[in-house]
Amino acid sequence: MGRIRQADVDEVKARTNIADIIGERVALKSAGVGSLKGLCPFHDERSPSFNVRPQAGFYHCFGCGESGDVYSFLRAMDHVTFTEAVERLAGRIGYSLHYEDGGAAPEHTGRARLYAANAAAAEFFRAQLSTAEADIARRFLGQRGFDAGAAGHFGVGYAPKGWSGMHAALRAQGYSDEELSSAGLVSQGQRGVYDRFRGRVVWPIRDVTGQVIGFGARRLYDDDNGPKYLNTPETTIYKKAQVLYGLDLAKREVSRQHRVVVVEGYTDVMACHLAGITTAIATCGTAFGSDHITVLRRVMGDDSTAGEVVFTFDPDAAGQKAALRAFADAKRFNAQTYVATGPEGLDPCDLRLARGDGAVRALLETKVPMVEFVIDQRISGFDLASVEGRVGALRSAAPVVAELRDPLLQPEYVRVLARRLGMDTEDVRREVERAGRGGGSRRDPSPGTSPTEPADEGALRVTLATLPRTPEVGLERDALMGVLQFGHRMDATLIERALEQPFRNSALDAVRVAIREAPGMQRPGWSADAVATVREPYRSLAAELLAGDFPALNDEAAVTSAGDLARRLVLRRFDREKAELLGAIQRVPAASEEGRSIRLRLRELDARRQALVDEAS
């Protein structure tokens, strides 16, 4: 099999809406005519600078400079080869690819085989749940309120007790021991290769796009000496610090509601979803951390304080410890963070069993701001009836309030803490200020920046912000932006006339040359391809022009405006030619042949100029 035919590559791209692909990982919202915006998936940021133009099939981040088409997005996010990216998108739309005979063999990273092996294992486990041996797994699920429909919705399965049942089944499908080991599905022992998951109920863990990347499995048998919960080990595609169980099912509602509910286990996620809380997710065998926050913020569209993140913790010591860990990272959310604890310490799964779906939904109504929860945890161990106890509690809780950088929130929580302790507000305020001066947590990055972004990032790139602010450069900039974004709807002859002469600004001229040399403006993705051919260091500037906000009320107005800008470039050229001719006629005798020729050229130029003006009216 050779390389994929170029016509198929172009056709798959044309049939794929890049916003759908990116929208599986990033919450996108309207950002002007033909543009969408969200939090960049390539770097951490507080406010959105990542733009997507579906009509152009192009994305660009004004913060870090990353840009490209739908293929480059998949290659960067999923670490797949170009061939695998095309094949994946073709599979989504049901398009049959053709390969050129004699071409280079398709490249594959091996990741595709790991995804396929995990998908095959998920199907094997799902089928095993209906066997006689799996009665113990079905009873386990039933005792927790989950019927066959619930198990099917979440893909729950059963790993048989045998030494290598799954291994044999997947080997029969053509997977090698090396592939199964790399996927974390088998282990190597003295007796050879054996199944990692045996005698357990199994939950498939999917990434945000819905692909199975690993599994979580719970012990069922008394003679199983393994851990109660066993997860897939770290693999090329399974990174537990970045994985959130249930996010593939919850992402749409998380993006729509700007709310996420973080629970502690697989059955809690199931219980919440079945009770109507369809924004519930859980970590997979690790504590909730900064990488999880990064993933969630992009899916939520976390660019304001309007969102909500609700953590459910058990009220025991372990739950309190988990809450304090979460609070340390929660400041990275723009959204408001809360804690909800079930009555009598019941987690969502047990609460649903004991009191029904309504009680699970009501759990969210009892949420309290995470700051208050942490303050209460900090002061709970002190005797507030004594002076010494109140002072100790204040010193313990003051750093929590000192970490609040919101100028409106901090004084309010000073008063909350004072009421909790029964102390004078001014005394509490002074202790909070002292705690802040004593080296509180580092300040949050300012909006639009990230602690991982170097201060001088972008200094080597030519960008819109670095262009001279002159009328000449402004016209060239806006005209190129209009052509890149709406050239497929503009008159091709007008564009050719507008771009046939060099520009005053060398950076914009480099973009002009690339556009002129780009074939077929009616071809989907032509502008993204044109940007890719712009010579460095001007490529990022071209990407900004394609992704930037073109000022117009709607598409029709934008096309009209882009056409007017192109005409202004042509008129500018006419005016330059006329100025040169008027200068030349001063240097020759009026009655000379050369003088008559210049006057004729002037009349022709005026006529052409007027025709262009009339054309626009």
N, C-alpha and C positions, 0 to 999 in steps of 0.2 A: 504494500500500500504506500503510495507516494504522498507528496504534500497536498494539502487541501487546495482545490481549485480557487483561484482568486475571486472569480465571480460568486462562488458560494460564500466566501469570507465577507464580501461586500453585501450579499443578500441577507445573511444572518444579522449583520450589524443593522441593516436598514429595517429589518422586521422587529428588532429588539428596542424597546423603550429603555434608554439608559436610566431614566428616573425610577423605573420599576426595580432594576438591579441594585442601584445604590440605595433606594428606599428600603430595601430589606435590612440595611445596616444603619442607615442614617435617617432620622426624621427630617423630612424636607417640607418647607412651606414656601408659598409664593414670595418672590423677591423682585417684582417688576415684570415687565413685558417679556414673556417667554423664558423666565429665569426662576429657579428654585434655590433655596439656601438652607444650609444646615451646619451642624458642628463637624469639623473636619475629621475624617477617620484616620488621617495620616499623622496628626499631631494633636496634642491636648490643648484645648483653648476654652476660654470662658464664654465668648460670644461668637456667633457663627460668621465664618469668612469663607466657607466652602460653597461654591456656586455650581449649579448644574443647568445646562441648557439642553433640554430634551430634543429640540428641533435640530440642533447641531450635533447631537450625540456626544457632548463634551462636558467635562468637569474641570474646574480650576479652583485652587485654594489661594486666596489673596494673602494668607498668612504665611504658609510654608512654601508656596510655589508649585506644589504638585498639580499636574494636569494630565489629561489624556482622554481616550475614548473608553468604551465599555470593555474592550479587551484588556487595555492596560490597567483598568480598575480591578478586574478579576485577577490578573497576574500579580498585582501588588498586594491585594488583600488576601488571596488564597495561595499565593506562591505556586501557581501553576504555570505551565508553559503556554506559549501562544496557541499551539495546537489544542491543548486541553481546554483553554478558554473558549475557543471557537466550538469545539465539540460539546461543551457543557451548554452553551447558549443554543446551539442547534437542537440539542435534546429537549430543552425547555419548550421550544416552539414546534417541535415535531418536524424539523427540516432534515431531509436526507442529504448528507454531504457527499461530494464526489472528490476522488483523489486522482491526481495526475500520475499516470504511469511513468516510471523512470525517475520520478522526483525523489527528494530526500525522504527517508522514513520519518514518520511523525515522532516528535520528541514527547517523552512523557517523564514526569518527575518521579513517578511512583506514588504520589499523593492520591492520584485518581484510583489506584488499586486499593489503597487503604480505605478510602471512602466506600468503595464497592464491597470490600471485605466486611466492613462494619455493617453495611446495609444488608448483606447476605446473612450475617450473624443475627441481626435484629429479626429478620424474617424467620430464621431457624428457631430462635427463642419464642417468638410469637406463636408459631405452629405447635411448639411443645406444650404450651399452656393448656391445650385441649386434650392432652394425653391422660391416661389413667394415672401415671406416676405423679402428674402435676396436681392431683387432688389437694395436696397439702398447700400448694401455692394458691389455688382457687379459694380454699377455706381461709387462708391468711388475708386475701383481698376482701372476701365477703365479710369477714369479721370487722373489717375497717370501713365497711359501707360501700365497697366498689364491686359492681356487677360486671358482667362480660362486656357490656357496652362501654363502661368506663375504662376497663382494661384495654379494649380495642382503640379507644380514642387516644390514649397515651402510649399505645404500643407496648404495654407491659407483657413480659413473657416469662418463661421458665427455663432455667438451665438444668438439664437432667444430671443425676448423680454420677453417671458413668465417667470413666477416666477421660474419654476422648470422643464423645458423641458429636459435638460440634466440630471438632477438628476433622473427623472423618467426613462429615457432611460437606464442609467447605473445601477440603482437599478434592473431593469428588467433583466440585464445581470449578476446579482448576487453580485454586489458590495454593501457593507454596508455603512451606513452613516458615520461610523467611518473611513473607508478606504477613502471615497471621501473627508472627511474633512482633513485627514492627507495628502492627495494629493494636497490640496489647491484648490479643484474644487468647493466646496460648503461652505457656511457660515451658521451660526446659528443666527436666529433672533427671535423676539417675536412671529412671525407667524410660526416658525419652520425652517426647513432646506430649503435654497434656493440657486440657482445657483450663483456663484461668477461672472460669465461673462454673461451679458444679453444685447442684442441689440448692439452688437459690431462686428467688423471684427476682426478675431482672427488668430494669427500666432503661430504655435506650436514651442516651443523651445526645441531643442534636444542637448544631450550631444555629446561629440566627437565621440562616437560609433554609434550615430544615434538613440538612444532611446529618446522618448519624455519624458521630465522631468517637463515641465511647459508650460505656455502660456503668450503671450503678446496680449493685446486687445485694440483697439482704439474706442473711442466714435463716434457714428454715428448720434444720434438723438439730436435735440435741447433741448428736455425736460430731457435729461440725466444729472443729477447734479453731477455725479461722475467725477473723474479726466479724462483728455484727454486720457492718456494711463494708463492702469491697468495691472499689472503683477501678476503672481502667487506669493503668499507669500513664505517666507522661509519654506522649508519642509526638510524632511530627505534626499531627492534626489535633491532638487533645492536650490542651494546656489548662489545668484545673483552675489556675488563678484568673482565667479569662472566661471560663464557661459558666453559664447560668442555666440551670435546668428549667425548662418550661418557657424560655424566652422566645422560642420559635412559635409557640402558640399564643403567647401574650403580647408580642411586639406590636401588632396592629392596634390593640386597645391601649397599650402603654403610650404609643405615639399619639393616639387620638385624645386620650384623657389626660395626658401628662401626669400620670400617677403610676407608681409601681409599688407592689407590696412584696417585701422580702420575708420569706418564711424559712424554716430550718430544714425541711426534708421533702422527699419526693411525695410522700402521702399527703403532706400538708399542701403542696402545690395542687395535687389532684382534688383534695377536699375544697380548696378555695375556688378553683375553676368550676367545679360541679355545683357549688353554692352560688355562683354568679360573680365571684371576684376574679375576673379573667385577666387581671394584670399581675397575678402572683407568680413569683419565680423563687428559685433557691440556689444556693451554691452547691458545689459537688465535692464533698469531702474536704473542704478547706474553709477557712474563715473569710467572711466578706471583706474585700480589700480594694485597693486603689484601682487595680486593673478592671475589676467588676464595675466600679463606678464609671470608668472611662467608657466601657461598653454601653452601660445604661444611659449615660448622658446623651450619647449620640442617638440612641433609639428614642429617647424621650423628647429630644429637641430641647434640652435643658439650658435655655438661654435667658430665663427670667425666674423670678421668685414665685411664679404662679403655680408651678408644679408641686407634687407631693411625693415623698418617699416614706413609706410606712414600714418600719421594722417590727416583726413580731418576735418577742423573746420570752422564754420561760422566766418566771420570777425567781428562780433558784439562783444559786451562786454562779453557776456556769452561764446562765442567761444574762446576769448582771455584767459578768466579765465580757461577754460578747457585745453587749450594748456599749460598754466603755471603749472597746476596740473600734466599733463602728463609728462612735462619736469622733474619734481621732481623725477619721477619713471623711466624715460626712460634710465637713466644711467645704469640700471640693464640689458639692452640689450647689447649683444656684437655687434649686427647689428647696422648699421647706421640708425638714425631716422630723418624723414623729416615731413614737414607740407605742405599740398596742400589745397588751397582755391579756390573755383570756381569763375569764372568771375561774377561780379555784386553780389557776395555773394550767388550764387545759390548752393544748395546742390546737390548731385549726382542725386537724383530723379527728381528735378525740372530742372536740367541741361539737363537730357536726354529728358524730355518733350519738352523743349524749343529748343534744338539744336541737339538732336540725340545721337546715341551711340558713334559716333566718338568724340564728345565733352567730353563725360565722360572719354573715354580712354586718351584724350589729357590732362585731368586734372592732371594726374600723371606726365606729362612732365613739369608742372609748379611748381613742388615741390621744396622747399628750405630746407636746413638743419634746423632741429629744433632749434639748437643753434642760428642761424641767426634770425629765427622767434622770438625767445624769447628775444634776444637782441633788436630787433626792437620794440617789445612790451614794453620793459622796458624804452626805450628812447623816445617813441612816445609822452609822455606827457610833455616833456621839450621843452623850447624855445632854440633851438640850435644856434640862432642868437646872444644870449647873453653869456657872459663868465659864469655867474651864472648858466644859463641853461645847458651849456655844462658840467660844473663841477658836477651839480646835476645828469645829465644823466650818466656821468661816474661812479659816486658812486652807482647809481642804477644798472648799467649793469655789473660792474666789478666782483661782486660775481658769476655771471653766467659763466664768462670766468674762474674764479678761480676754479670752480668746475670741469673743464676739466682736467683730470689726464693724458691724453695722451700727452707725451712730444713733439710730433710733432704737434698736433692740437692746443694746448694752445697758442704758440707764433703766429701761423697763425691767430687765432681769436683776439689776441691782436692787430694785424695790421688791421683786419677788423673793430674792434671797433674804433680804431684811425681814420680810414678813415670815418666811419659814423659820428664821432663827429668833424672831422677836427682838431684833437689835435695831439701833438707830441707823437710818438710811445713810447718813453722812459717814458713819464709821465703816459701813460696808463698802461704800463708794471708795473711800481712801484705801482700804485693803485690796480692792479690785485693781485700783490704779497701781499700787505697789506690786501686785502680782504681775501686772502687765509690764512694768519696768524691769521686773526681775528676770526677763528672758522668756516670756511666753512663747507660744508657737510662732513660727515665721508667718509673716503676713501672706495672705492669699495673693496670687498674682493679680494684677490689674486686668480688667476686661480686655479680651483680645490677645492676651499674652499667656505664656505657659512657662512653668519653671524649667521645662526642658528646652525651651527655645533660646538660642544664644541671642544676646542683646543686639548684635550687629547682623543678625540673619537678614538676608536680602540686600546687604550693602553692596554685594557684587553683582546683583541683578539690576538690569534696567527695567523700571516699572512705570506705571502711569504716574505715580507720585513723584518720580524723579524727572519727568519731562518738563521743559521750560514752559512757563505760564504766559504764552503770547498768543495773539489771535491766529497767527499763521499756523502754529503748532496745534492749537485747539481745533482748527478746521481739519487738518490732516488726521488728527487723532479721532475725531468724531466720525469722519467719513470712513475711515478704515473700520471702526467699530460697526458702523451701519452695514458696510459691505460684508464683513465676516458673519454678522448675525442674520442679515436679511438678503444677502446677495442672490440666493436661489429664487427670490421673488422680484428681483429688480431687472431692469433692461440690461442685457449683457453688453450691448454696444455702448451704453452710457457708462458702464463700469470700465470698459476698456478705454474710453476716452479720458475718464477721470484719472486713471492710474498709469497712463502711458508716459507721463513726464516725471522725472525724479522729484522727490520731496525735499524740502529744506532741512528737515530733521533727519539725521542719518539713521537713528533707531527706527523711526516710522518708515523710512525708505526701505529698510531691510524687510519689513513686514509687507510693504507694497509690492516688492519684487516677488516674494513668495506667493502672494495672492495672484499676481498676473500669470505666474507659471503653473498655478494649480489647475489641473484639468477638470472640466465638467462641473460647473457650479450647480447644476441640477442634480448631481449625484449625491445621495445621502452621505453625510460625513465629510464632504469636500473641505469644509472650513477647518475641521479638526486636522485633516491631513495637511492642509496648507500651513497651519500653525507648526506642525511637526517638522516642516522643512525650513522654517525660519532659522537663519544662522545665529549662533551664540555670539554675544550674550543677550540677544534680543528675543529669544523664544518665549521667555516668561512674559514679556511685554505683549507679545501677540496673544498669548493665552488670556491675559487680562482683558485685552480688547474683545476677544470672543466671549468671555464669561461676564464682562462688566454690565452694569445697569444702563441700558440705552434709554434715554429719557423720552417717553411717549406714553399716551394713555392706553393704547392697545396695538395689536399687530398691524392693523391697517395704517394707523397714524405713524407707526415706526417705519413701515416701508416707504411711505410718502416722505418722511423726514430724511431717511437715508438717501432717497433719490435726490432731494433738494441739496443735500450736502455734496453728493457726487457732481451735480450741476455747478455748484459753487467752485469746485476744484477746476472744472473745465473753464468756467468764466474767469477764474484767476489766471489760468494759462493764457486766455485770450487777452486779458488786460496786460499781462506781461509782454506779450507779442506786440500789442498796440503801442506800449510805451517804448519798446525797442524801435519800432518803425517810425514813431514820431521823432525819436532822437536821430534816426538815420536820415530822415528827410531834411533835417536842418543842416546836414553836412553836404548836401548835393544841390546843384542848380535846379530850380523848380521846373524849368522847361526841358531839362535833360531827359533822356530815355529812362535813366535809373529813377529819376524823380517821379515820372509818370507811372513806372512799375510799382513804386512804393505806394503811391496814392491808390492804385488799383487794388493792391493787397490790403490796404486799410479799409476800402469799401467792402471788399469780400469778407474781411474779418468782422466788420460791424454787422454785416448781413448774417453771418453765421452766429454771432453773439445774440442778435435779436431773435433769430429762429429758435435758439436754445431757451431764451427767456419766454417766448411765446409758447413753446412746448410745455413749459411748467405751469402756465396759467390756464 
